[in-house]
């Protein structure tokens, strides 16, 4: 995750994380994160949701 934040440059500080607070919450990680940091879709904002799991599984969704 830190590597992705670095690659994003100016957008990097907007990356939300909560694994340091809760640890591995498996499939609940993204819903918990959204409850802590609601997605703001005003002014045509877009959110990219990305999850990484065991066995090199991953999922990405664009919301907005």
C-alpha positions as CSV (number, residue, x, y, z in Angstrom):
1,X,0.0,0.0,0.0
2,X,2.8,2.4,0.8
3,X,4.3,1.8,-2.6
4,X,1.0,2.6,-4.3
5,X,0.7,5.8,-2.3
6,X,4.2,6.8,-3.4
7,X,3.3,6.1,-7.1
8,X,0.2,8.3,-6.8
9,X,2.2,11.4,-6.0
10,X,0.0,14.3,-5.2
11,X,-3.1,12.1,-4.8
12,X,-1.3,9.8,-2.3
13,X,-2.3,11.7,0.8
14,X,-6.0,11.0,-0.1
15,X,-5.5,7.3,0.3
16,X,-7.5,6.0,3.3
17,X,-6.3,3.1,5.4
18,X,-7.5,1.3,8.5
19,X,-5.5,-2.0,8.6
20,X,-3.1,-0.5,11.2
21,X,-6.1,0.1,13.5
22,X,-8.0,-3.2,13.1
23,X,-5.6,-5.6,11.5
24,X,-7.0,-8.1,8.9
25,X,-10.8,-7.7,8.8
26,X,-11.1,-9.8,5.6
27,X,-14.2,-9.0,3.6
28,X,-15.3,-6.3,6.0
29,X,-12.3,-4.1,5.5
30,X,-13.8,-1.8,2.7
31,X,-17.3,-1.4,4.4
32,X,-15.6,-0.5,7.7
33,X,-13.4,2.0,5.9
34,X,-16.4,3.6,4.1
35,X,-18.2,3.9,7.4
36,X,-15.2,5.8,8.8
37,X,-14.5,7.9,5.7
38,X,-17.8,8.4,3.8
39,X,-17.4,8.7,0.0
40,X,-18.0,12.3,-1.1
41,X,-19.5,12.3,-4.7
42,X,-20.3,16.0,-4.7
43,X,-18.7,18.1,-7.5
44,X,-18.1,15.0,-9.7
45,X,-15.6,13.4,-7.3
46,X,-14.7,9.8,-8.0
47,X,-13.5,7.2,-5.5
48,X,-11.5,4.1,-6.4
49,X,-11.9,1.2,-4.0
50,X,-9.2,-1.4,-4.0
51,X,-8.8,-4.5,-1.9
52,X,-5.9,-7.0,-1.8
53,X,-6.2,-10.4,-0.2
54,X,-4.7,-13.9,0.2
55,X,-3.5,-15.9,-2.7
56,X,-2.7,-12.6,-4.6
57,X,-6.5,-11.9,-5.0
58,X,-7.5,-8.3,-5.6
59,X,-10.6,-6.3,-6.6
60,X,-11.0,-2.7,-7.7
61,X,-14.2,-0.6,-8.2
62,X,-14.7,2.9,-9.3
63,X,-17.5,4.8,-7.5
64,X,-18.8,8.2,-8.4
